Amino acid sequence: YRLAEEGPADIRIGNVASDLGIVTGSGEVTFSLESGSDYLKIDNMTGELSTTERRIDREKLPQCQMIFDENECFLDFEVSVIGPSQSWVDLFEGRVIILDINDNTPTFPSPVLTLTVEENRPVGTLYLLPTATDRDFGRNGIERYELLQEPARSSVFELQVADTLDGEKQPQLIVKGALDREQRDSYELSLRVRDGGDPARSSQAILRVLITDVNDNSPRFEKSVYEADLAENSSPGTPILQLRAADLDVGVNGQIEYVFGAATESVRRLLRLDETSGWLSVLHRIDREEVNQLRFTVMARDRGQPPKTDKATVVLNIRDENDNVPTIDIRKIGRIPLRDGVASVAEDVLVDTPIALVQVSDRDQGENGVVTCTVVGDVPFQLKPASEGEGEPQNKRKYFLHTSAPLDYEAVRDYNVVIVAVDSGSPSLSSNNSLLVRVGDTNDNPPVFSQAVLEVSFPENNLPGERVATVVATDADSGKNAEITYSLEASPLSSESPGGIFSINPDSGDVTVLAVLDREQRDTYEFQVTARDKGVPSLQGSTTVVVRVADRNDNEPRFMQDVFTFYVKENLQPNSPVGMVTVMDFDKGRNAELSLSIQPGDHDQATGIFSIENDTGTIFSTVSFDREQQTSYTFKVKAVDGGEPPRSATATVSLFVMDENDNAPTVTFPSNSSYTVLPPSSNMRTVVATVVATDADTGLNADLNYSIVGGNPFKLFEIDPASGVVSLVGKLAPKHYGLHRLVVQVNDSGQPPQSTTALLHVFVNESLSNATVVESQVARSLHTPLAQDIAGDPSYELSKQRLSIVIGVVAGIMTVILLILVVVMARYCRSKSKHGYEAGKKDHEDFFTPQQHDKAKKPKKDKKGKKGKQPLYSSIVTVEASKPNGQRYDSVNEKLSDSPGMGRYRSVNGGPGSPDLARHYKSSSPLPTVQLHPQSPTAGKKHQAVQDLPPANTFVGAGDNISIGSDHCSEYS
């Protein structure tokens, strides 16, 4: 914009809104003048820019003091365009160019101007006259000079005005006629200066021209322009440069003195010019920020009369020194109030909201004026450039102070925002300014409990109305926003309302109980306490209260059963668990810590026998049970809790011992030494005898079955497996006459089964004529291996055996004779051979000639057997036989296999006195072999191989059936 100086108030300058293309009238967009308000003002609604009541004098404006171009004198201003609710702010810069008016009169340096002119100067000699000054510029500046003189004098001097290179007008006095000092030594003229204003202004001075002696040589400077750099703040007396001029005259006319020519008052005040030497030095310290360049002329003048002069232009560039600290100006922006360095900002302002305008400037130039501005400290504010214009001077910048994070009145109520500006000089200078940002409170904090979950222990059996706990919430806000009321609500995890059981004081937060609590019925109550503040709108917070009902020892221990019944197997290892009792106490903690103990029963059955483990309730036995000695135990278990006073309970434990198959059957009838007479005429199914056995076990372990495992080669007899009744099932023949020894095995049904072997002697004959003979045969039977059958008369088949032997012998003799003939023929055909068969040589042993045995004769006894007679069964310890699958029977008391098939056995000679049974019969079926040893069986074992004979000769085996078959039996004599 353009504005003439010295105007009245309220002159319209322009409309900012229309120039910016902003539509006004709705009231949503407003304008605010941020700077330049000393001389300017703006309408907030229309954007109309106008002047204030303060008069604008262009020549007095500080920024226009050193401006020589009228277009460079201006006033800067800033306008902020503010959106609705200051949601946005735009800052614009403007400039008003102050137009000059002709309000200053041009003046000469002095009202009397003196000019010395040499005599005899030729016509046309030109003299420079002092120039006038006009504070106005341009057209209002100096336009012309006029010389006012009488017409008679017009022929001597004439005024000429020349334009200098600087654009100034230089008045010159020209000699137009001859000058004769003797006729006239001076002239007084009137010199008038006029500016170009409308109306024009003018002033005049007396020009006094003195005519002096002739001095025809003028001083001459070495150069017409002297230029130098001078650091600002140079101390007085600092030499700057020396101006040198020369004059060809001599004497007084050749003596030169140096004086300031066209120089302003500031030049004469700041600089000193030595008139004699021409040295230019500092008179007073120069501040570049006030004067950045000094341009003036220096005149070299001789001492002739009149003196001759020469002029040189001096240009001093004031070099900047970093002697100015940056300045920081903090001003308000928009609707956020800022007064006395305090800005009031609500805590709910959005992040990145501008709250103040910061202008940073430095009077230095160049790098010394380049300023860096920043916010120091950990505060939620930051600076952002107010504009991104490239034409913005480096030493004058504007920033918006923005919020960089949410403000929280409850956390920090006041921020001291320190802004530091540092220039780029060396060394750098800095300054700071601060702004106190006062945060205003809003209701943005709900009440807060110190614990999200409050657990309270409260004893049961309480009195109604007792205080359970006190809950306290805090609110970081202030005033009404921090006043809190409390209420009870149901827990989010439970829909049950706490109103009937608990209540709360709305002011103090005291929670009381309204009912009597029983931990055994319910041990935990959970509800929610809500705290609400009185702000608008109201905010609330909540905490969960968990009331854990503390236990009191009001319950006795309780067993799961009054009577515990356990079943254990006999022969259980000592210290084995036999049962477990379960006991509980509805109390908790020490009141539920139970101590278990065994209490004696009615007959002290459990004393020292049982123990109980306190942690698990497991009952252990210290002994191994034997059902056959005791079948059951009864005792009590006592449980005592750890309360004060303690409570107790008891339970009865009944322990029943279950049977194991640890007893073999015992044959009570018949005894091994007894016998039964059976007539040959007995019919089929005649009951011969009944084997009677018992078993100390019970159940299946005592379920017995009977079988004949030996001594029944003719299959004459059969035994009932269940009853033990032995019946005749075959027809008796003459060869069956005699003693039959049946080997009966009694097995129980246990797992594994136990068995016992017994002998049943049956004597088949019409009558019992000689009982002694039968008894002797029975006695020999007890010494005969069980694998050897004793069944009927062995002599019945003896004749058949002898005939077979004779036929065999004859066949053998014939074979030998035939062999002898073959050998003789072979020796005859060959030479004598050492290896030939020697006829007639008797073999050492004839394997084919059986020994004759007379039934009436007794076999010869070994000499060693003469030392003493010993029953054969007394020397039996083991029965070696091949078991099925290649196993062996190692002893008589070893259990036999249930398999009816038996392996092949090797014959082993018995001890002293045992008969050579192989001489009496030849077996037609494989027989088990019985090995007899002279050692007696070990006494004291629970299961002996052979019972003491003769009363009850019972053999105990492993339950296997022994199949013994033979067509012949041997004779006992």
Sequence and secondary structure as in RCSB ss.txt:
>XXXX:A:sequence
YRLAEEGPADIRIGNVASDLGIVTGSGEVTFSLESGSDYLKIDNMTGELSTTERRIDREKLPQCQMIFDENECFL
DFEVSVIGPSQSWVDLFEGRVIILDINDNTPTFPSPVLTLTVEENRPVGTLYLLPTATDRDFGRNGIERYELLQE
PARSSVFELQVADTLDGEKQPQLIVKGALDREQRDSYELSLRVRDGGDPARSSQAILRVLITDVNDNSPRFEKSV
YEADLAENSSPGTPILQLRAADLDVGVNGQIEYVFGAATESVRRLLRLDETSGWLSVLHRIDREEVNQLRFTVMA
RDRGQPPKTDKATVVLNIRDENDNVPTIDIRKIGRIPLRDGVASVAEDVLVDTPIALVQVSDRDQGENGVVTCTV
VGDVPFQLKPASEGEGEPQNKRKYFLHTSAPLDYEAVRDYNVVIVAVDSGSPSLSSNNSLLVRVGDTNDNPPVFS
QAVLEVSFPENNLPGERVATVVATDADSGKNAEITYSLEASPLSSESPGGIFSINPDSGDVTVLAVLDREQRDTY
EFQVTARDKGVPSLQGSTTVVVRVADRNDNEPRFMQDVFTFYVKENLQPNSPVGMVTVMDFDKGRNAELSLSIQP
GDHDQATGIFSIENDTGTIFSTVSFDREQQTSYTFKVKAVDGGEPPRSATATVSLFVMDENDNAPTVTFPSNSSY
TVLPPSSNMRTVVATVVATDADTGLNADLNYSIVGGNPFKLFEIDPASGVVSLVGKLAPKHYGLHRLVVQVNDSG
QPPQSTTALLHVFVNESLSNATVVESQVARSLHTPLAQDIAGDPSYELSKQRLSIVIGVVAGIMTVILLILVVVM
ARYCRSKSKHGYEAGKKDHEDFFTPQQHDKAKKPKKDKKGKKGKQPLYSSIVTVEASKPNGQRYDSVNEKLSDSP
GMGRYRSVNGGPGSPDLARHYKSSSPLPTVQLHPQSPTAGKKHQAVQDLPPANTFVGAGDNISIGSDHCSEYS
>XXXX:A:secstr
 EEETT  TT EEEEHHHHHT   SSSSSEEEEEE TTTEEE TTT EEEE SS   GGG GGGTT  SGGG EE
EEEEEEE GGGS EEEEEEEEEEE  S S  B SSSEEEEEEETT  TT EEE    B SS GGGSEEEEEEE  
GGGTTTEEEEEEE TTS EEEEEEE S   TTT SEEEEEEEEEES SS  EEEEEEEEEEE       EES SE
EEEEEETT  TT EEEE  EE S  GGGG EEEEE S  HHHHHHEEE TTT EEEESS   TTT SEEEEEEEE
EESSSS  EEEEEEEEEEE  S    EEEEE BTTB EETTEEEEETT  TT EEEEEEEE SS GGGG EEEEE
ESS SEEEEES   TTS TTEEEEEEEE S   TTT SEEEEEEEEEE SSS  EEEEEEEEEEE  S    EES
 SEEEEEEESS  TT EEEE  EE SS GGGG EEEEEEE TT    STTTEEE TTT EEEE S   TTT  EE
EEEEEEEE SSS  EEEEEEEEEEE  S    EES SEEEEEEETT  TT EEEE  EE SS GGGG  EEEEE 
 TT TTTTTEEE TTT EEEESS   TTT  EEEEEEEEE SSSS  EEEEEEEEEEE  S    EEEES TT E
EEE TT  TT EEEE EEE SS GGGG  EEEEEES TT  EEE TTT EEEE S   GGG EEEEEEEEEE  S
SS  EEEEEEEEEESS  S HHHHHHHHHHHHTS TTS  BS GGGGHHHHHHHHHHHHHHHHHHHHHHHHHHHH
HHHHS   TTS  TT   S  TT      TTS     GGGGG    SGGG     EE GGG EE  TTS   S S
          STT   GGGT   SS        SS   TT SS SB STTTT EE   S       S      
